């Protein structure tokens, strides 16, 4: 089972661009769904080739500053469509 929880903010680092911060929305045995600050949602699925643990190995809990920045930028759809 993944070590992430629904509602948790997580980040992963980029070599040039800093970090990406997202909010976990759904966690189950085979999937993790997260949303970005513009409410775009992505799903990470376990496959026969890569487990969720492998795909999320570089994810870490977001710092307080990263979570605050996400909350300040977050605009739910369709509010962000204009």
Secondary structure, DSSP 8 states (H G I E B T S, - for coil): --S--TT-EEEEEETTTEEEEEEEEEE-SSEEEEE-TT--EEEEE--SS--HHHHTTT-EE--HHHHHHHHHH---TTGGG-
